[in-house]
């Protein structure tokens, strides 16, 4: 167990080392969410201002702090992106480079290498989120209260759940030849349905039940509840319970699917194909 | 027509056909051309719904600033332009970069075909995809939101798209030149696309930008494309009333294409002298 953990940390360190070699890409981790999501969303929000106040957002979410609402959403958006792109799509990069099969021939378990990638992705996402929240507070007037710290465990629980989801998505990546669109579309849909950009209560009634099946919905809701005092979707106690349950179930389920897929690929001899 | 010109036209046709074949070989990308024109703007429509919060005053504030109360139409058209732009930015630049990585760029440049074929060859197939994407957006607006789009308005929109072609592909060619010079695609696309997203009014009317932001927006061709598309499809403006904006877009297009051709030639000369065509 200790050896596997060390291997996971070594993979994470390797991934972070690669990222450090591309400084422009590193800057983009922070800049991209800013100019591709946050600024267009803030400017759209400003178009609805009445007398300089976000009265519409107050009615739908329970806060007038548009910047705080969006920057906190982006924290969870970053978490989703890390799991889908760094953890799951990372396998595709190994496949393209032809290093997946040799790596899986080492005594380290395949799920450990995937976990290592998840750890580096989550660490990067955490760093980018911290910088983004600071930017939100300093430059956009996001009044995110100190109570934000109370929601940090919610983020940790959501991260554990998302690792389970990541194992499931990684299995799909392994069997698909061209998973770019799948990853792009599912990660976007996952973020959208989690309420990263808007309150999920504005979605059509038949879609809303899906939102309640995503751990990230509760994470973003609790984050905003503690930091901005928004109206929670459910009683906070229930949301915490849901997060704990998701964390327990999704890792077991995701890992199971991943191991079965990996076993099938070994039997069929398709590990080196892409 | 001189034999050289005929040969170049044939090479141009072959380059367009090659791009078309590449697009057809990846059916998953076809889903993308159906999914993104609807999913991306739809997310912003729900965001706008959250911002409105059922408040009439908030919706009126939007209508006053945007010049239309058609929120879905406003956002769908803005994002359609964004996606076309993305296609252009990823297209020629990435194609050159891929040739460079595969090691076939130097071989391509040894052929007697005009460099303009390399730069503008992919345009034809991409225009078809752009028209397809605008058709998907139009269909979604009519079917999902009941936005009335008459055949005449649709034709006017096609006219606006055609006028925008030189400007947008000039930008794409200029971008390809930068890629050839610096050998970087992904981060550059994100930065340039981000600049357009923030200033060209894809999700908002540019009147809410500060004065310097508006001045910058008016120097960027996509601002005119988005504004004109919204005018013809959402407020039934005719092309004559948009003449100043269309002329501006055309002028920017001619300028950008000319600049791109000169820059590309200089970059090619630089790359040949430095032997960097085959390096990456």
Interface residues (C-beta under 8 A of the other chain):
Chain A: X22 X24 X25 X28 X31 X32 X34 X35 X36 X39 X40 X41 X43 X44 X45 X46 X47 X48 X49 X50 X54 X55 X56 X57 X58 X59 X60 X61 X66 X178 X180 X181 X182 X184 X185 X188 X189 X192 X197 X198 X199 X202 X203
Chain B: X26 X28 X29 X31 X32 X35 X36 X39 X40 X43 X44 X46 X47 X48 X49 X50 X51 X52 X53 X54 X55 X57 X58 X59 X61 X62 X65 X66 X75 X184 X186 X187 X190 X191 X193 X194 X195 X197 X198 X202 X203 X204 X205 X208 X209
